[in-house]
Each structure stands twice: as structure tokens, then as C-alpha cells.
Amino acid sequence: MKNLTLKLIIFMLSLAIVISCKKPLSTPAPTASQSFLPMQVGNLWYMNSQNYTEIKDSVMISGKLYYKFVSLIGGDAFAISYLRIDENGKLISSDPKYPDLKVIRGDFSAKVGEQFFTIGTGTDTDQQVTVTEKTDTSISFSFDYIYHINLKGHPYVNTYIKGQGYPGDWNRLKINGVLLK
């Protein structure tokens, strides 16, 4: 009987040690269908050969993973953005040349009416952002240069579609390896 009790105690202690050593449960990263801006190298929003955006690469900036978005606008203007979505659902922009600069381009966890600033410096390049619309499938942000003498009061809106990212009538749409159009 002593031998059985001792074996049972050893088993219970071993079980307790195994259970206590497991990693804590964490919230998994959103899948492409759950994200307002799916990010994977190769994602493509293609209107025509003159107008498209593609995620070309990923880079580390200040120890964080960013995706390199390359856009061609009107056939002759290139734009490069380095974007990531942080653990709080904020869309952050930075640049390898200026790693200390962090710009909040969206907050996917925010509610309608909530406001934040892109850089929070109160300078003429800082923008006040307001969540103007949010549904289960889309979110819209209004950007206003409230500290800029000429641009104040002339906001523009950026909208994101869940599972797709950028809205538009795309001729080709590739998200996380799947050609949707």
C-alpha cells in the first residue's frame, strides 16, 4: 500500500510540474480574414500597370517586424511605406532610416468617435485622427492637420476592409498567397 501511495504522489507531483511549465495561452495573431490590413510579402492590390500596391519585403526596425509596401501611383510616382500592426491593434509606420520615428496610421481596436494623434508632437505635421465608421467588415479614419495653418479643416479619410485591406475595384487582389481576383 505504501508503494502505491508513493507512486501516486510522484505521479501527481510530476503532473503538477508539467502543467505549471506550459507556456501561458496567448492570443494568436489575426488571420488574413480577421485583419483590416493583411500583411504578408507578396500581397498585391493591383488596379493596372500604372496603379498598384505590393508588399515587397519585410524588415526589422528597432527590433520589430515591418512590411515594406511599395506603391506605384499614376505610373510615375512611387511611394514606400514600412508598416506593422502592433499587439494592441495599432497600425504603425516607421522607416529604417529614421527608426525612432513612429507614426500611428490607424487603431483597429478603437471605437467610432475615438481620437488619437499620428505622432503626438503638436507640430504642423501631426494629424488628429478620428474613427468615423466601424462595422464588422470595415473601419474608416479621418485625418486632419489641425496644427497646419492651410490644411486644418480639410480632412481626408482612409478606409480598410477586413480580410482585404485597401478598398477598391481591383483587377487583381492577392492576399496571403490566395488570388481573390
NUTOR-873868 format. One line per 2 residues: number of its first residue (from 1); for each residue x, y, z of C-alpha. Coordinates in steps of 0.05 Angstrom, whole numbers, plus 5000, padded with zeros to 4 digits. Example, Ala and Ser with C-alpha at 12.3 -4.5 7.8 and 13.67 -1.06 7.14 Angstrom:
<rs>
1 = 5246,4910,5156  5273,4979,5143
</rs>
This chain:
<rs>
1 = 5000,5000,5000  5058,5047,5016
3 = 5088,5033,4948  5022,5051,4913
5 = 5014,5115,4953  5086,5135,4938
7 = 5075,5123,4864  5011,5163,4865
9 = 5046,5222,4900  5103,5220,4849
11 = 5053,5218,4792  5014,5277,4819
13 = 5077,5318,4831  5102,5302,4760
15 = 5035,5323,4731  5035,5388,4771
17 = 5105,5404,4745  5087,5390,4673
19 = 5024,5432,4677  5060,5490,4712
21 = 5115,5491,4659  5068,5500,4600
23 = 5071,5567,4564  5013,5614,4582
25 = 4959,5617,4530  4967,5678,4484
27 = 4921,5709,4434  4940,5685,4365
29 = 4957,5736,4311  4897,5753,4268
31 = 4889,5713,4205  4882,5748,4138
33 = 4807,5743,4142  4807,5775,4212
35 = 4855,5832,4196  4836,5900,4169
37 = 4904,5901,4133  4931,5832,4119
39 = 5007,5834,4117  5048,5782,4081
41 = 5103,5790,4030  5070,5782,3962
43 = 5003,5813,3980  4980,5854,3920
45 = 4927,5907,3907  4930,5916,3831
47 = 4887,5964,3791  4931,5966,3728
49 = 5004,5972,3709  5002,6046,3729
51 = 4968,6038,3798  4983,5983,3848
53 = 5010,5968,3918  5050,5906,3935
55 = 5084,5882,3998  5154,5870,3972
57 = 5194,5852,4034  5197,5850,4110
59 = 5249,5887,4152  5267,5895,4224
61 = 5263,5966,4251  5283,5975,4324
63 = 5274,5901,4336  5203,5899,4307
65 = 5179,5866,4243  5153,5915,4190
67 = 5128,5902,4119  5153,5942,4060
69 = 5094,5967,4019  5113,5993,3950
71 = 5061,6032,3911  5060,6060,3840
73 = 5011,6117,3832  4993,6144,3764
75 = 5050,6108,3731  5105,6156,3754
77 = 5100,6165,3829  5129,6113,3876
79 = 5113,6110,3950  5146,6064,4000
81 = 5116,6052,4069  5140,6008,4125
83 = 5080,5983,4165  5064,5936,4222
85 = 5005,5923,4267  5025,5921,4340
87 = 4998,5877,4395  4945,5929,4411
89 = 4917,5933,4341  4952,5998,4322
91 = 4976,6007,4250  5047,6035,4259
93 = 5091,6066,4205  5166,6076,4211
95 = 5228,6078,4167  5295,6042,4171
97 = 5330,6110,4160  5291,6141,4219
99 = 5278,6083,4267  5258,6128,4325
101 = 5200,6158,4285  5135,6120,4297
103 = 5071,6144,4264  5004,6115,4284
105 = 4964,6107,4219  4905,6071,4250
107 = 4878,6038,4312  4837,5977,4292
109 = 4814,5966,4364  4786,6037,4371
111 = 4711,6053,4372  4673,6103,4330
113 = 4687,6174,4354  4753,6157,4388
115 = 4812,6203,4370  4888,6198,4371
117 = 4946,6235,4341  4993,6206,4288
119 = 5057,6229,4324  5033,6269,4384
121 = 5082,6327,4376  5032,6382,4364
123 = 5072,6405,4303  5043,6421,4234
125 = 5059,6350,4210  5019,6318,4267
127 = 4949,6296,4249  4888,6286,4292
129 = 4855,6221,4273  4782,6204,4287
131 = 4749,6137,4277  4688,6157,4235
133 = 4659,6089,4218  4668,6018,4242
135 = 4630,5955,4225  4647,5881,4228
137 = 4677,5887,4158  4707,5957,4153
139 = 4737,6016,4191  4748,6088,4169
141 = 4795,6140,4198  4791,6215,4184
143 = 4858,6252,4186  4861,6327,4199
145 = 4924,6370,4202  4895,6412,4259
147 = 4962,6447,4273  4974,6466,4200
149 = 4950,6536,4181  4930,6518,4110
151 = 4908,6445,4117  4867,6449,4182
153 = 4794,6434,4169  4808,6395,4105
155 = 4809,6323,4129  4818,6261,4086
157 = 4792,6191,4101  4827,6123,4098
159 = 4784,6061,4099  4805,5988,4109
161 = 4765,5926,4092  4771,5865,4137
163 = 4807,5808,4100  4825,5853,4042
165 = 4859,5916,4068  4852,5972,4018
167 = 4784,5983,3987  4778,5987,3912
169 = 4755,5955,3848  4819,5915,3840
171 = 4834,5877,3776  4879,5831,3815
173 = 4878,5821,3890  4926,5773,3924
175 = 4922,5764,4000  4968,5715,4037
177 = 4982,5673,3975  4909,5669,3952
179 = 4888,5704,3888  4820,5734,3905
181 = 4811,5769,3838
</rs>
